[in-house]
Amino acid sequence: MKHILAVIPLIALTACSECGGGEGMAEIMAEKFVKKQLNDPSSAEFDPPSTLDMGECKYQIVGHFRARNGFGGMIKSRYAIEIKYNNETRMWHKNTILIK
């Protein structure tokens, strides 16, 4: 039984590295892509998102955030983004992004 337990963490680490860190890294990168669209990115505060693993290192992430608008007021908005990790370039790319 000890041999089986030693193999499971190795498999989990391999799966994460194949997709650039997996779901957790996808959520971090989604926040970075959203911040690039904002007037005041440093003011952004994100709620925990809902993440769907679509397979092949592709993720769909939906969530809410608060950030300052062009007038300085904090507003709550929603975002939906589809991102993909490219194993060859080792980079994340956004396919689509919607902020409302």
N, CA, C and O atoms as a GROMACS GRO file, in nm:
protein
  400
    1MET      N    1   0.082  -0.121   0.000
    1MET     CA    2   0.000   0.000   0.000
    1MET      C    3   0.086   0.126   0.000
    1MET      O    4   0.047   0.226  -0.059
    2LYS      N    5   0.201   0.123   0.065
    2LYS     CA    6   0.289   0.239   0.069
    2LYS      C    7   0.339   0.276  -0.069
    2LYS      O    8   0.360   0.394  -0.098
    3HIS      N    9   0.359   0.177  -0.154
    3HIS     CA   10   0.408   0.205  -0.289
    3HIS      C   11   0.304   0.278  -0.372
    3HIS      O   12   0.340   0.366  -0.451
    4ILE      N   13   0.180   0.246  -0.357
    4ILE     CA   14   0.073   0.312  -0.432
    4ILE      C   15   0.061   0.458  -0.390
    4ILE      O   16   0.045   0.546  -0.475
    5LEU      N   17   0.068   0.486  -0.262
    5LEU     CA   18   0.056   0.623  -0.211
    5LEU      C   19   0.171   0.711  -0.260
    5LEU      O   20   0.152   0.830  -0.281
    6ALA      N   21   0.287   0.655  -0.279
    6ALA     CA   22   0.402   0.732  -0.326
    6ALA      C   23   0.386   0.771  -0.473
    6ALA      O   24   0.441   0.873  -0.515
    7VAL      N   25   0.314   0.694  -0.550
    7VAL     CA   26   0.297   0.720  -0.693
    7VAL      C   27   0.192   0.827  -0.719
    7VAL      O   28   0.206   0.905  -0.813
    8ILE      N   29   0.088   0.833  -0.640
    8ILE     CA   30  -0.022   0.926  -0.662
    8ILE      C   31   0.024   1.072  -0.662
    8ILE      O   32  -0.014   1.145  -0.754
    9PRO      N   33   0.102   1.121  -0.564
    9PRO     CA   34   0.147   1.262  -0.571
    9PRO      C   35   0.230   1.292  -0.695
    9PRO      O   36   0.221   1.402  -0.749
   10LEU      N   37   0.310   1.197  -0.741
   10LEU     CA   38   0.390   1.218  -0.860
   10LEU      C   39   0.301   1.238  -0.982
   10LEU      O   40   0.329   1.324  -1.066
   11ILE      N   41   0.196   1.161  -0.993
   11ILE     CA   42   0.102   1.176  -1.104
   11ILE      C   43   0.032   1.311  -1.097
   11ILE      O   44   0.015   1.377  -1.200
   12ALA      N   45  -0.008   1.354  -0.979
   12ALA     CA   46  -0.076   1.483  -0.963
   12ALA      C   47   0.017   1.598  -1.002
   12ALA      O   48  -0.027   1.693  -1.067
   13LEU      N   49   0.143   1.591  -0.963
   13LEU     CA   50   0.239   1.696  -0.999
   13LEU      C   51   0.262   1.700  -1.149
   13LEU      O   52   0.275   1.808  -1.207
   14THR      N   53   0.268   1.587  -1.212
   14THR     CA   54   0.288   1.581  -1.357
   14THR      C   55   0.170   1.645  -1.430
   14THR      O   56   0.190   1.719  -1.526
   15ALA      N   57   0.049   1.617  -1.386
   15ALA     CA   58  -0.069   1.674  -1.451
   15ALA      C   59  -0.070   1.825  -1.440
   15ALA      O   60  -0.105   1.894  -1.536
   16CYS      N   61  -0.032   1.879  -1.322
   16CYS     CA   62  -0.031   2.024  -1.304
   16CYS      C   63   0.074   2.091  -1.391
   16CYS      O   64   0.048   2.194  -1.452
   17SER      N   65   0.192   2.033  -1.399
   17SER     CA   66   0.299   2.096  -1.476
   17SER      C   67   0.269   2.092  -1.626
   17SER      O   68   0.316   2.178  -1.700
   18GLU      N   69   0.191   1.994  -1.671
   18GLU     CA   70   0.156   1.986  -1.812
   18GLU      C   71   0.064   2.100  -1.853
   18GLU      O   72   0.060   2.138  -1.970
   19CYS      N   73  -0.011   2.154  -1.758
   19CYS     CA   74  -0.105   2.263  -1.789
   19CYS      C   75  -0.066   2.391  -1.715
   19CYS      O   76  -0.154   2.465  -1.671
   20GLY      N   77   0.059   2.418  -1.701
   20GLY     CA   78   0.105   2.544  -1.647
   20GLY      C   79   0.065   2.572  -1.504
   20GLY      O   80   0.056   2.689  -1.466
   21GLY      N   81   0.042   2.471  -1.424
   21GLY     CA   82   0.004   2.490  -1.286
   21GLY      C   83  -0.140   2.455  -1.258
   21GLY      O   84  -0.184   2.460  -1.143
   22GLY      N   85  -0.215   2.418  -1.361
   22GLY     CA   86  -0.350   2.372  -1.343
   22GLY      C   87  -0.451   2.481  -1.313
   22GLY      O   88  -0.433   2.597  -1.349
   23GLU      N   89  -0.559   2.441  -1.246
   23GLU     CA   90  -0.673   2.529  -1.221
   23GLU      C   91  -0.635   2.653  -1.139
   23GLU      O   92  -0.682   2.763  -1.168
   24GLY      N   93  -0.551   2.636  -1.038
   24GLY     CA   94  -0.511   2.749  -0.955
   24GLY      C   95  -0.438   2.856  -1.035
   24GLY      O   96  -0.464   2.975  -1.020
   25MET      N   97  -0.347   2.813  -1.120
   25MET     CA   98  -0.273   2.909  -1.202
   25MET      C   99  -0.364   2.971  -1.307
   25MET      O  100  -0.348   3.088  -1.342
   26ALA      N  101  -0.459   2.895  -1.358
   26ALA     CA  102  -0.555   2.949  -1.455
   26ALA      C  103  -0.634   3.064  -1.392
   26ALA      O  104  -0.658   3.165  -1.457
   27GLU      N  105  -0.673   3.050  -1.265
   27GLU     CA  106  -0.747   3.155  -1.196
   27GLU      C  107  -0.661   3.280  -1.175
   27GLU      O  108  -0.709   3.392  -1.190
   28ILE      N  109  -0.534   3.260  -1.142
   28ILE     CA  110  -0.442   3.373  -1.125
   28ILE      C  111  -0.424   3.446  -1.258
   28ILE      O  112  -0.427   3.569  -1.263
   29MET      N  113  -0.405   3.371  -1.364
   29MET     CA  114  -0.385   3.433  -1.495
   29MET      C  115  -0.513   3.503  -1.543
   29MET      O  116  -0.505   3.606  -1.610
   30ALA      N  117  -0.629   3.448  -1.510
   30ALA     CA  118  -0.756   3.512  -1.548
   30ALA      C  119  -0.764   3.650  -1.483
   30ALA      O  120  -0.805   3.747  -1.547
   31GLU      N  121  -0.726   3.659  -1.355
   31GLU     CA  122  -0.726   3.789  -1.286
   31GLU      C  123  -0.632   3.887  -1.355
   31GLU      O  124  -0.664   4.005  -1.371
   32LYS      N  125  -0.516   3.840  -1.396
   32LYS     CA  126  -0.420   3.928  -1.464
   32LYS      C  127  -0.475   3.978  -1.597
   32LYS      O  128  -0.459   4.096  -1.630
   33PHE      N  129  -0.542   3.890  -1.673
   33PHE     CA  130  -0.601   3.932  -1.800
   33PHE      C  131  -0.713   4.034  -1.777
   33PHE      O  132  -0.726   4.129  -1.854
   34VAL      N  133  -0.793   4.015  -1.672
   34VAL     CA  134  -0.901   4.110  -1.641
   34VAL      C  135  -0.841   4.244  -1.600
   34VAL      O  136  -0.886   4.348  -1.647
   35LYS      N  137  -0.740   4.242  -1.514
   35LYS     CA  138  -0.678   4.367  -1.467
   35LYS      C  139  -0.624   4.452  -1.583
   35LYS      O  140  -0.626   4.575  -1.576
   36LYS      N  141  -0.576   4.387  -1.688
   36LYS     CA  142  -0.525   4.462  -1.804
   36LYS      C  143  -0.633   4.545  -1.872
   36LYS      O  144  -0.601   4.639  -1.945
   37GLN      N  145  -0.760   4.512  -1.848
   37GLN     CA  146  -0.871   4.583  -1.911
   37GLN      C  147  -0.924   4.698  -1.826
   37GLN      O  148  -1.011   4.773  -1.872
   38LEU      N  149  -0.875   4.714  -1.703
   38LEU     CA  150  -0.933   4.809  -1.609
   38LEU      C  151  -0.863   4.945  -1.609
   38LEU      O  152  -0.746   4.955  -1.644
   39ASN      N  153  -0.938   5.049  -1.569
   39ASN     CA  154  -0.882   5.184  -1.555
   39ASN      C  155  -0.781   5.190  -1.440
   39ASN      O  156  -0.677   5.255  -1.452
   40ASP      N  157  -0.812   5.121  -1.329
   40ASP     CA  158  -0.726   5.122  -1.211
   40ASP      C  159  -0.704   4.978  -1.164
   40ASP      O  160  -0.769   4.934  -1.069
   41PRO      N  161  -0.616   4.905  -1.230
   41PRO     CA  162  -0.598   4.762  -1.199
   41PRO      C  163  -0.556   4.736  -1.054
   41PRO      O  164  -0.589   4.632  -0.998
   42SER      N  165  -0.483   4.828  -0.995
   42SER     CA  166  -0.435   4.806  -0.858
   42SER      C  167  -0.549   4.808  -0.756
   42SER      O  168  -0.532   4.761  -0.644
   43SER      N  169  -0.665   4.864  -0.792
   43SER     CA  170  -0.779   4.870  -0.700
   43SER      C  171  -0.866   4.744  -0.705
   43SER      O  172  -0.957   4.730  -0.624
   44ALA      N  173  -0.838   4.653  -0.797
   44ALA     CA  174  -0.924   4.535  -0.817
   44ALA      C  175  -0.918   4.439  -0.698
   44ALA      O  176  -0.810   4.405  -0.649
   45GLU      N  177  -1.036   4.398  -0.654
   45GLU     CA  178  -1.052   4.298  -0.548
   45GLU      C  179  -1.142   4.188  -0.603
   45GLU      O  180  -1.257   4.214  -0.639
   46PHE      N  181  -1.090   4.065  -0.610
   46PHE     CA  182  -1.162   3.955  -0.673
   46PHE      C  183  -1.226   3.862  -0.570
   46PHE      O  184  -1.164   3.830  -0.468
   47ASP      N  185  -1.349   3.818  -0.598
   47ASP     CA  186  -1.414   3.713  -0.521
   47ASP      C  187  -1.367   3.579  -0.578
   47ASP      O  188  -1.322   3.574  -0.692
   48PRO      N  189  -1.376   3.471  -0.500
   48PRO     CA  190  -1.338   3.339  -0.554
   48PRO      C  191  -1.423   3.307  -0.679
   48PRO      O  192  -1.545   3.320  -0.675
   49PRO      N  193  -1.359   3.265  -0.787
   49PRO     CA  194  -1.432   3.239  -0.912
   49PRO      C  195  -1.485   3.096  -0.921
   49PRO      O  196  -1.454   3.010  -0.838
   50SER      N  197  -1.565   3.074  -1.022
   50SER     CA  198  -1.607   2.938  -1.061
   50SER      C  199  -1.524   2.900  -1.182
   50SER      O  200  -1.518   2.975  -1.280
   51THR      N  201  -1.460   2.786  -1.176
   51THR     CA  202  -1.369   2.744  -1.283
   51THR      C  203  -1.411   2.610  -1.340
   51THR      O  204  -1.439   2.516  -1.266
   52LEU      N  205  -1.416   2.603  -1.471
   52LEU     CA  206  -1.449   2.480  -1.541
   52LEU      C  207  -1.328   2.436  -1.622
   52LEU      O  208  -1.280   2.509  -1.708
   53ASP      N  209  -1.278   2.316  -1.593
   53ASP     CA  210  -1.168   2.257  -1.669
   53ASP      C  211  -1.228   2.194  -1.793
   53ASP      O  212  -1.301   2.095  -1.785
   54MET      N  213  -1.198   2.252  -1.909
   54MET     CA  214  -1.256   2.206  -2.035
   54MET      C  215  -1.168   2.101  -2.105
   54MET      O  216  -1.200   2.055  -2.214
   55GLY      N  217  -1.058   2.063  -2.041
   55GLY     CA  218  -0.967   1.967  -2.099
   55GLY      C  219  -0.867   2.033  -2.192
   55GLY      O  220  -0.887   2.147  -2.234
   56GLU      N  221  -0.761   1.963  -2.222
   56GLU     CA  222  -0.656   2.011  -2.311
   56GLU      C  223  -0.599   2.146  -2.266
   56GLU      O  224  -0.571   2.233  -2.349
   57CYS      N  225  -0.583   2.164  -2.135
   57CYS     CA  226  -0.526   2.285  -2.075
   57CYS      C  227  -0.609   2.410  -2.102
   57CYS      O  228  -0.555   2.521  -2.107
   58LYS      N  229  -0.740   2.394  -2.120
   58LYS     CA  230  -0.829   2.507  -2.145
   58LYS      C  231  -0.925   2.520  -2.027
   58LYS      O  232  -0.980   2.420  -1.979
   59TYR      N  233  -0.946   2.644  -1.982
   59TYR     CA  234  -1.032   2.670  -1.866
   59TYR      C  235  -1.129   2.783  -1.896
   59TYR      O  236  -1.096   2.879  -1.965
   60GLN      N  237  -1.250   2.770  -1.843
   60GLN     CA  238  -1.349   2.876  -1.848
   60GLN      C  239  -1.370   2.923  -1.704
   60GLN      O  240  -1.403   2.843  -1.616
   61ILE      N  241  -1.350   3.053  -1.680
   61ILE     CA  242  -1.354   3.108  -1.546
   61ILE      C  243  -1.455   3.222  -1.542
   61ILE      O  244  -1.453   3.311  -1.628
   62VAL      N  245  -1.543   3.219  -1.442
   62VAL     CA  246  -1.644   3.323  -1.424
   62VAL      C  247  -1.635   3.372  -1.280
   62VAL      O  248  -1.625   3.292  -1.186
   63GLY      N  249  -1.639   3.504  -1.263
   63GLY     CA  250  -1.631   3.557  -1.128
   63GLY      C  251  -1.673   3.702  -1.120
   63GLY      O  252  -1.712   3.763  -1.219
   64HIS      N  253  -1.664   3.757  -0.997
   64HIS     CA  254  -1.698   3.896  -0.970
   64HIS      C  255  -1.575   3.967  -0.912
   64HIS      O  256  -1.489   3.905  -0.851
   65PHE      N  257  -1.570   4.098  -0.933
   65PHE     CA  258  -1.464   4.178  -0.875
   65PHE      C  259  -1.515   4.320  -0.852
   65PHE      O  260  -1.616   4.361  -0.909
   66ARG      N  261  -1.445   4.392  -0.768
   66ARG     CA  262  -1.471   4.534  -0.744
   66ARG      C  263  -1.347   4.610  -0.784
   66ARG      O  264  -1.235   4.567  -0.757
   67ALA      N  265  -1.367   4.723  -0.850
   67ALA     CA  266  -1.254   4.807  -0.891
   67ALA      C  267  -1.302   4.950  -0.912
   67ALA      O  268  -1.422   4.974  -0.932
   68ARG      N  269  -1.209   5.043  -0.907
   68ARG     CA  270  -1.243   5.184  -0.930
   68ARG      C  271  -1.267   5.208  -1.079
   68ARG      O  272  -1.195   5.158  -1.165
   69ASN      N  273  -1.372   5.285  -1.106
   69ASN     CA  274  -1.400   5.323  -1.244
   69ASN      C  275  -1.329   5.454  -1.277
   69ASN      O  276  -1.252   5.504  -1.195
   70GLY      N  277  -1.354   5.510  -1.392
   70GLY     CA  278  -1.289   5.633  -1.435
   70GLY      C  279  -1.321   5.754  -1.350
   70GLY      O  280  -1.250   5.855  -1.356
   71PHE      N  281  -1.428   5.746  -1.269
   71PHE     CA  282  -1.468   5.857  -1.183
   71PHE      C  283  -1.419   5.838  -1.039
   71PHE      O  284  -1.443   5.923  -0.954
   72GLY      N  285  -1.350   5.727  -1.013
   72GLY     CA  286  -1.296   5.702  -0.880
   72GLY      C  287  -1.388   5.622  -0.789
   72GLY      O  288  -1.349   5.591  -0.676
   73GLY      N  289  -1.507   5.588  -0.835
   73GLY     CA  290  -1.600   5.510  -0.753
   73GLY      C  291  -1.574   5.361  -0.768
   73GLY      O  292  -1.536   5.314  -0.875
   74MET      N  293  -1.593   5.287  -0.658
   74MET     CA  294  -1.578   5.141  -0.662
   74MET      C  295  -1.707   5.081  -0.718
   74MET      O  296  -1.816   5.109  -0.668
   75ILE      N  297  -1.693   4.998  -0.820
   75ILE     CA  298  -1.810   4.931  -0.876
   75ILE      C  299  -1.784   4.780  -0.878
   75ILE      O  300  -1.670   4.735  -0.889
   76LYS      N  301  -1.893   4.705  -0.868
   76LYS     CA  302  -1.883   4.559  -0.875
   76LYS      C  303  -1.915   4.516  -1.017
   76LYS      O  304  -2.014   4.561  -1.075
   77SER      N  305  -1.833   4.431  -1.071
   77SER     CA  306  -1.852   4.383  -1.209
   77SER      C  307  -1.836   4.232  -1.213
   77SER      O  308  -1.789   4.170  -1.118
   78ARG      N  309  -1.877   4.175  -1.325
   78ARG     CA  310  -1.866   4.032  -1.348
   78ARG      C  311  -1.778   4.009  -1.470
   78ARG      O  312  -1.778   4.088  -1.564
   79TYR      N  313  -1.703   3.900  -1.467
   79TYR     CA  314  -1.621   3.866  -1.583
   79TYR      C  315  -1.637   3.718  -1.618
   79TYR      O  316  -1.667   3.634  -1.533
   80ALA      N  317  -1.615   3.689  -1.745
   80ALA     CA  318  -1.610   3.552  -1.796
   80ALA      C  319  -1.493   3.548  -1.893
   80ALA      O  320  -1.481   3.633  -1.981
   81ILE      N  321  -1.409   3.449  -1.876
   81ILE     CA  322  -1.289   3.440  -1.960
   81ILE      C  323  -1.261   3.293  -1.992
   81ILE      O  324  -1.282   3.205  -1.910
   82GLU      N  325  -1.214   3.271  -2.112
   82GLU     CA  326  -1.167   3.138  -2.152
   82GLU      C  327  -1.019   3.152  -2.182
   82GLU      O  328  -0.979   3.230  -2.269
   83ILE      N  329  -0.938   3.076  -2.110
   83ILE     CA  330  -0.793   3.082  -2.132
   83ILE      C  331  -0.739   2.942  -2.157
   83ILE      O  332  -0.800   2.842  -2.120
   84LYS      N  333  -0.622   2.939  -2.219
   84LYS     CA  334  -0.558   2.812  -2.254
   84LYS      C  335  -0.409   2.822  -2.231
   84LYS      O  336  -0.347   2.925  -2.260
   85TYR      N  337  -0.351   2.716  -2.179
   85TYR     CA  338  -0.206   2.708  -2.160
   85TYR      C  339  -0.145   2.635  -2.278
   85TYR      O  340  -0.190   2.526  -2.314
   86ASN      N  341  -0.043   2.695  -2.339
   86ASN     CA  342   0.028   2.634  -2.451
   86ASN      C  343   0.154   2.567  -2.397
   86ASN      O  344   0.245   2.635  -2.351
   87ASN      N  345   0.159   2.435  -2.403
   87ASN     CA  346   0.274   2.361  -2.350
   87ASN      C  347   0.402   2.388  -2.427
   87ASN      O  348   0.511   2.379  -2.370
   88GLU      N  349   0.392   2.419  -2.555
   88GLU     CA  350   0.512   2.442  -2.636
   88GLU      C  351   0.578   2.575  -2.600
   88GLU      O  352   0.699   2.582  -2.584
   89THR      N  353   0.497   2.681  -2.589
   89THR     CA  354   0.552   2.814  -2.557
   89THR      C  355   0.559   2.839  -2.407
   89THR      O  356   0.625   2.932  -2.362
   90ARG      N  357   0.490   2.753  -2.328
   90ARG     CA  358   0.480   2.768  -2.183
   90ARG      C  359   0.420   2.902  -2.144
   90ARG      O  360   0.465   2.967  -2.050
   91MET      N  361   0.316   2.943  -2.219
   91MET     CA  362   0.249   3.070  -2.193
   91MET      C  363   0.098   3.051  -2.190
   91MET      O  364   0.044   2.960  -2.253
   92TRP      N  365   0.030   3.138  -2.113
   92TRP     CA  366  -0.115   3.141  -2.109
   92TRP      C  367  -0.166   3.240  -2.212
   92TRP      O  368  -0.106   3.346  -2.233
   93HIS      N  369  -0.276   3.205  -2.278
   93HIS     CA  370  -0.337   3.292  -2.378
   93HIS      C  371  -0.487   3.302  -2.349
   93HIS      O  372  -0.551   3.203  -2.314
   94LYS      N  373  -0.541   3.423  -2.364
   94LYS     CA  374  -0.687   3.438  -2.348
   94LYS      C  375  -0.751   3.417  -2.484
   94LYS      O  376  -0.706   3.474  -2.584
   95ASN      N  377  -0.854   3.336  -2.487
   95ASN     CA  378  -0.930   3.316  -2.610
   95ASN      C  379  -1.043   3.418  -2.617
   95ASN      O  380  -1.062   3.483  -2.720
   96THR      N  381  -1.118   3.432  -2.509
   96THR     CA  382  -1.227   3.530  -2.502
   96THR      C  383  -1.232   3.590  -2.363
   96THR      O  384  -1.194   3.526  -2.265
   97ILE      N  385  -1.279   3.714  -2.355
   97ILE     CA  386  -1.298   3.779  -2.226
   97ILE      C  387  -1.420   3.870  -2.236
   97ILE      O  388  -1.438   3.941  -2.335
   98LEU      N  389  -1.503   3.866  -2.133
   98LEU     CA  390  -1.622   3.950  -2.126
   98LEU      C  391  -1.628   4.009  -1.986
   98LEU      O  392  -1.622   3.937  -1.886
   99ILE      N  393  -1.640   4.142  -1.979
   99ILE     CA  394  -1.651   4.211  -1.851
   99ILE      C  395  -1.778   4.296  -1.856
   99ILE      O  396  -1.798   4.375  -1.947
  100LYS      N  397  -1.865   4.277  -1.756
  100LYS     CA  398  -1.990   4.353  -1.748
  100LYS      C  399  -2.003   4.416  -1.612
  100LYS      O  400  -2.101   4.485  -1.585
   0.00000   0.00000   0.00000
